[in-house]
């Protein structure tokens, strides 16, 4: 992901999330050294998904992931996480974690399929008062 991808990334963020990240979060993360960020494009160069994570002190944190509605359930979310994890391992991270809305069944199922397990519930994690599950995995 590059700074000039942010228009399309932010448009998808607003479409898919009840409390979207402000645009400035993407701009800030993209210039931070610890960030790993991908977009996936189809052959016509249309963006179909994106993901962001950070690697810090041996910990890999998936902070955002989305796939366009028409391209969901085709393995792109899984592929994005695999790519992030490979880079995290190269950077020496052995512990992975993320937060997910407790009612986000699609994401929870995807992460479970990738070997993540629910570790705890984080009350009032989201700005609208929703709770999150913290999911985690040992990277190998
Ligand atoms: C979560 C998200 C990124 C998953 O992306 P995706 O490309 O559809 O995921 P995949 O195709 O790799 O799915 C992998 C597995 O996850 C599970 N899964 C995905 N979507 C699901 C759904 N709607 N219902 C139940 N399980 C689902 C399935 O087990 C699936 O494997 P299968 O299709 O072989 O049964 C996508 O649904 C999305 O963008 N959602 C909106 C944004 C969001 O909630 N992001 C996560 C924030 S934590």
py3Dmol code that shows the C-alpha trace and the ligand (Angstrom):
import py3Dmol

protein = """\
ATOM      1  CA  UNK A   1       0.000   0.000   0.000  1.00  0.00           C
ATOM      2  CA  UNK A   2       1.277   3.433  -0.952  1.00  0.00           C
ATOM      3  CA  UNK A   3       0.061   6.894  -0.003  1.00  0.00           C
ATOM      4  CA  UNK A   4      -1.646   7.270  -3.381  1.00  0.00           C
ATOM      5  CA  UNK A   5      -3.745   4.137  -2.660  1.00  0.00           C
ATOM      6  CA  UNK A   6      -5.401   5.817   0.327  1.00  0.00           C
ATOM      7  CA  UNK A   7      -8.373   7.264  -1.606  1.00  0.00           C
ATOM      8  CA  UNK A   8      -9.605   3.813  -2.634  1.00  0.00           C
ATOM      9  CA  UNK A   9      -8.612   2.204   0.671  1.00  0.00           C
ATOM     10  CA  UNK A  10     -10.519   4.828   2.634  1.00  0.00           C
ATOM     11  CA  UNK A  11     -13.581   4.493   0.350  1.00  0.00           C
ATOM     12  CA  UNK A  12     -13.732   0.749   1.100  1.00  0.00           C
ATOM     13  CA  UNK A  13     -13.131   1.363   4.816  1.00  0.00           C
ATOM     14  CA  UNK A  14     -16.139   3.716   4.978  1.00  0.00           C
ATOM     15  CA  UNK A  15     -18.287   1.243   3.062  1.00  0.00           C
ATOM     16  CA  UNK A  16     -17.496  -1.779   5.218  1.00  0.00           C
ATOM     17  CA  UNK A  17     -17.001  -0.630   8.813  1.00  0.00           C
ATOM     18  CA  UNK A  18     -19.598   0.772  11.255  1.00  0.00           C
ATOM     19  CA  UNK A  19     -16.866   2.975  12.801  1.00  0.00           C
ATOM     20  CA  UNK A  20     -14.353   3.517  10.001  1.00  0.00           C
ATOM     21  CA  UNK A  21     -10.792   4.607  10.698  1.00  0.00           C
ATOM     22  CA  UNK A  22     -10.251   8.282   9.944  1.00  0.00           C
ATOM     23  CA  UNK A  23      -8.211   8.834   6.795  1.00  0.00           C
ATOM     24  CA  UNK A  24      -5.384  10.235   8.931  1.00  0.00           C
ATOM     25  CA  UNK A  25      -4.850   6.803  10.570  1.00  0.00           C
ATOM     26  CA  UNK A  26      -3.904   5.325   7.192  1.00  0.00           C
ATOM     27  CA  UNK A  27      -1.661   8.285   6.373  1.00  0.00           C
ATOM     28  CA  UNK A  28       0.036   8.031   9.753  1.00  0.00           C
ATOM     29  CA  UNK A  29       0.508   4.243   9.633  1.00  0.00           C
ATOM     30  CA  UNK A  30       1.927   4.229   6.130  1.00  0.00           C
ATOM     31  CA  UNK A  31       4.881   6.386   7.107  1.00  0.00           C
ATOM     32  CA  UNK A  32       5.601   4.445  10.319  1.00  0.00           C
ATOM     33  CA  UNK A  33       8.549   2.026  10.036  1.00  0.00           C
ATOM     34  CA  UNK A  34       6.835  -0.733  12.023  1.00  0.00           C
ATOM     35  CA  UNK A  35       3.835  -0.886   9.646  1.00  0.00           C
ATOM     36  CA  UNK A  36       3.248  -3.646   7.087  1.00  0.00           C
ATOM     37  CA  UNK A  37       0.481  -2.786   4.600  1.00  0.00           C
ATOM     38  CA  UNK A  38      -0.815  -4.494   1.472  1.00  0.00           C
ATOM     39  CA  UNK A  39      -3.479  -3.960  -1.098  1.00  0.00           C
ATOM     40  CA  UNK A  40      -4.694  -6.735  -3.397  1.00  0.00           C
ATOM     41  CA  UNK A  41      -5.677  -5.811  -6.950  1.00  0.00           C
ATOM     42  CA  UNK A  42      -7.363  -7.871  -9.657  1.00  0.00           C
ATOM     43  CA  UNK A  43      -5.999  -8.025 -13.193  1.00  0.00           C
ATOM     44  CA  UNK A  44      -7.812  -4.800 -14.165  1.00  0.00           C
ATOM     45  CA  UNK A  45      -5.931  -3.020 -11.335  1.00  0.00           C
ATOM     46  CA  UNK A  46      -9.115  -2.613  -9.319  1.00  0.00           C
ATOM     47  CA  UNK A  47      -8.385  -2.853  -5.590  1.00  0.00           C
ATOM     48  CA  UNK A  48     -10.230  -5.745  -3.958  1.00  0.00           C
ATOM     49  CA  UNK A  49      -8.776  -5.659  -0.467  1.00  0.00           C
ATOM     50  CA  UNK A  50      -6.227  -4.263   1.940  1.00  0.00           C
ATOM     51  CA  UNK A  51      -4.567  -5.099   5.220  1.00  0.00           C
ATOM     52  CA  UNK A  52      -2.405  -3.336   7.758  1.00  0.00           C
ATOM     53  CA  UNK A  53      -0.369  -4.620  10.683  1.00  0.00           C
ATOM     54  CA  UNK A  54       2.533  -3.600  12.849  1.00  0.00           C
ATOM     55  CA  UNK A  55       5.600  -5.386  14.181  1.00  0.00           C
ATOM     56  CA  UNK A  56       6.941  -4.124  17.439  1.00  0.00           C
ATOM     57  CA  UNK A  57       9.059  -5.787  20.150  1.00  0.00           C
ATOM     58  CA  UNK A  58       8.514  -9.230  18.633  1.00  0.00           C
ATOM     59  CA  UNK A  59       4.743  -8.734  18.544  1.00  0.00           C
ATOM     60  CA  UNK A  60       2.709  -8.729  15.356  1.00  0.00           C
ATOM     61  CA  UNK A  61      -0.576  -6.807  15.540  1.00  0.00           C
ATOM     62  CA  UNK A  62      -3.125  -6.999  12.712  1.00  0.00           C
ATOM     63  CA  UNK A  63      -4.826  -3.619  12.825  1.00  0.00           C
ATOM     64  CA  UNK A  64      -7.097  -3.590   9.781  1.00  0.00           C
ATOM     65  CA  UNK A  65      -8.243  -5.889   6.983  1.00  0.00           C
ATOM     66  CA  UNK A  66     -11.035  -5.681   4.438  1.00  0.00           C
ATOM     67  CA  UNK A  67     -12.115  -7.303   1.179  1.00  0.00           C
ATOM     68  CA  UNK A  68     -14.747  -5.819  -1.153  1.00  0.00           C
ATOM     69  CA  UNK A  69     -18.175  -7.421  -0.773  1.00  0.00           C
ATOM     70  CA  UNK A  70     -18.176  -8.916  -4.264  1.00  0.00           C
ATOM     71  CA  UNK A  71     -14.773 -10.570  -3.696  1.00  0.00           C
ATOM     72  CA  UNK A  72     -15.398 -11.940  -0.209  1.00  0.00           C
ATOM     73  CA  UNK A  73     -15.315 -15.677   0.480  1.00  0.00           C
ATOM     74  CA  UNK A  74     -12.748 -16.310  -2.257  1.00  0.00           C
ATOM     75  CA  UNK A  75      -9.694 -16.652  -0.042  1.00  0.00           C
ATOM     76  CA  UNK A  76      -8.349 -13.096  -0.386  1.00  0.00           C
ATOM     77  CA  UNK A  77      -8.645 -12.284   3.342  1.00  0.00           C
ATOM     78  CA  UNK A  78      -6.730 -15.444   4.182  1.00  0.00           C
ATOM     79  CA  UNK A  79      -4.077 -14.602   1.586  1.00  0.00           C
ATOM     80  CA  UNK A  80      -3.651 -11.083   2.996  1.00  0.00           C
ATOM     81  CA  UNK A  81      -3.105 -12.457   6.515  1.00  0.00           C
ATOM     82  CA  UNK A  82      -0.632 -15.079   5.245  1.00  0.00           C
ATOM     83  CA  UNK A  83       1.396 -12.373   3.532  1.00  0.00           C
ATOM     84  CA  UNK A  84       1.447 -10.178   6.621  1.00  0.00           C
ATOM     85  CA  UNK A  85       2.495 -13.130   8.797  1.00  0.00           C
ATOM     86  CA  UNK A  86       5.376 -14.062   6.491  1.00  0.00           C
ATOM     87  CA  UNK A  87       6.827 -10.573   6.809  1.00  0.00           C
ATOM     88  CA  UNK A  88       6.212 -10.538  10.560  1.00  0.00           C
ATOM     89  CA  UNK A  89       8.178 -13.782  10.899  1.00  0.00           C
ATOM     90  CA  UNK A  90      11.007 -12.346   8.799  1.00  0.00           C
ATOM     91  CA  UNK A  91      11.074  -9.412  11.212  1.00  0.00           C
ATOM     92  CA  UNK A  92      11.374 -11.756  14.186  1.00  0.00           C
ATOM     93  CA  UNK A  93       7.803 -11.637  15.524  1.00  0.00           C
ATOM     94  CA  UNK A  94       6.648 -14.804  17.281  1.00  0.00           C
ATOM     95  CA  UNK A  95       3.393 -13.599  18.828  1.00  0.00           C
ATOM     96  CA  UNK A  96       0.418 -12.403  16.768  1.00  0.00           C
ATOM     97  CA  UNK A  97      -2.744 -10.744  17.967  1.00  0.00           C
ATOM     98  CA  UNK A  98      -5.710  -8.668  16.819  1.00  0.00           C
ATOM     99  CA  UNK A  99      -9.027  -7.266  17.982  1.00  0.00           C
ATOM    100  CA  UNK A 100     -12.326  -8.159  16.339  1.00  0.00           C
ATOM    101  CA  UNK A 101     -15.940  -7.164  17.090  1.00  0.00           C
ATOM    102  CA  UNK A 102     -17.602  -9.939  19.066  1.00  0.00           C
ATOM    103  CA  UNK A 103     -20.406 -10.121  16.461  1.00  0.00           C
ATOM    104  CA  UNK A 104     -18.098 -10.208  13.412  1.00  0.00           C
ATOM    105  CA  UNK A 105     -18.622 -13.881  12.638  1.00  0.00           C
ATOM    106  CA  UNK A 106     -16.963 -13.734   9.189  1.00  0.00           C
ATOM    107  CA  UNK A 107     -13.703 -12.329  10.586  1.00  0.00           C
ATOM    108  CA  UNK A 108     -13.712 -14.567  13.674  1.00  0.00           C
ATOM    109  CA  UNK A 109     -14.195 -17.661  11.500  1.00  0.00           C
ATOM    110  CA  UNK A 110     -11.454 -16.558   9.117  1.00  0.00           C
ATOM    111  CA  UNK A 111      -8.988 -16.006  11.975  1.00  0.00           C
ATOM    112  CA  UNK A 112      -9.918 -19.302  13.632  1.00  0.00           C
ATOM    113  CA  UNK A 113      -9.214 -21.019  10.326  1.00  0.00           C
ATOM    114  CA  UNK A 114      -5.802 -19.360  10.345  1.00  0.00           C
ATOM    115  CA  UNK A 115      -5.015 -20.725  13.815  1.00  0.00           C
ATOM    116  CA  UNK A 116      -5.974 -17.722  15.959  1.00  0.00           C
ATOM    117  CA  UNK A 117      -7.885 -18.368  19.199  1.00  0.00           C
ATOM    118  CA  UNK A 118      -9.994 -16.033  21.330  1.00  0.00           C
ATOM    119  CA  UNK A 119      -7.909 -15.051  24.354  1.00  0.00           C
ATOM    120  CA  UNK A 120     -10.192 -12.558  26.114  1.00  0.00           C
ATOM    121  CA  UNK A 121     -12.973 -10.016  25.721  1.00  0.00           C
ATOM    122  CA  UNK A 122     -12.008  -6.336  25.713  1.00  0.00           C
ATOM    123  CA  UNK A 123     -15.036  -4.415  26.970  1.00  0.00           C
ATOM    124  CA  UNK A 124     -15.962  -1.124  25.224  1.00  0.00           C
ATOM    125  CA  UNK A 125     -12.998  -1.450  22.877  1.00  0.00           C
ATOM    126  CA  UNK A 126     -14.639   0.361  19.971  1.00  0.00           C
ATOM    127  CA  UNK A 127     -15.582   4.027  19.910  1.00  0.00           C
ATOM    128  CA  UNK A 128     -19.318   3.193  19.694  1.00  0.00           C
ATOM    129  CA  UNK A 129     -19.097   1.034  22.835  1.00  0.00           C
ATOM    130  CA  UNK A 130     -18.886  -2.363  21.125  1.00  0.00           C
ATOM    131  CA  UNK A 131     -16.750  -5.048  22.762  1.00  0.00           C
ATOM    132  CA  UNK A 132     -13.859  -6.784  21.027  1.00  0.00           C
ATOM    133  CA  UNK A 133     -12.398 -10.231  21.295  1.00  0.00           C
ATOM    134  CA  UNK A 134      -8.638 -10.295  21.417  1.00  0.00           C
ATOM    135  CA  UNK A 135      -7.483 -13.223  19.282  1.00  0.00           C
ATOM    136  CA  UNK A 136      -3.925 -14.517  19.348  1.00  0.00           C
ATOM    137  CA  UNK A 137      -1.585 -17.046  17.805  1.00  0.00           C
ATOM    138  CA  UNK A 138       1.988 -18.172  18.115  1.00  0.00           C
ATOM    139  CA  UNK A 139       3.808 -17.534  14.828  1.00  0.00           C
ATOM    140  CA  UNK A 140       6.057 -20.307  13.540  1.00  0.00           C
TER     141      UNK A 140
END
"""
ligand_1 = """\
48
LIG
C -13.369 -10.566 7.322
C -13.035 -10.493 5.833
C -11.762 -9.674 5.644
C -12.795 -11.927 5.326
O -12.286 -11.843 4.003
P -12.595 -12.966 2.910
O -11.725 -12.714 1.750
O -14.063 -13.060 2.671
O -12.120 -14.280 3.705
P -11.751 -15.699 3.080
O -12.407 -15.879 1.763
O -10.283 -15.867 3.152
O -12.484 -16.670 4.122
C -11.773 -17.606 4.909
C -12.738 -18.327 5.820
O -13.337 -17.408 6.746
C -14.681 -17.827 7.045
N -15.628 -16.823 6.555
C -15.386 -15.780 5.735
N -16.517 -15.075 5.543
C -17.481 -15.698 6.251
C -18.862 -15.446 6.466
N -19.485 -14.392 5.877
N -19.542 -16.273 7.269
C -18.944 -17.318 7.877
N -17.624 -17.616 7.708
C -16.913 -16.820 6.899
C -14.875 -19.144 6.295
O -14.450 -20.185 7.162
C -13.915 -18.988 5.132
O -13.513 -20.194 4.566
P -14.488 -20.914 3.480
O -14.939 -19.854 2.508
O -13.593 -21.951 2.864
O -15.636 -21.492 4.261
C -14.235 -9.900 5.016
O -15.417 -10.579 5.398
C -14.427 -8.405 5.230
O -13.780 -7.586 4.572
N -15.330 -8.029 6.141
C -15.632 -6.605 6.397
C -14.471 -5.921 7.101
C -14.110 -6.629 8.395
O -14.979 -7.006 9.176
N -12.800 -6.816 8.631
C -12.303 -7.510 9.819
C -12.073 -6.589 10.945
S -11.368 -7.456 12.344
"""
view = py3Dmol.view(width=600, height=400)
view.addModel(protein, "pdb")
view.setStyle({"model": 0}, {"cartoon": {"style": "trace"}})
view.addModel(ligand_1, "xyz")
view.setStyle({"model": 1}, {"stick": {}})
view.zoomTo()
view.show()
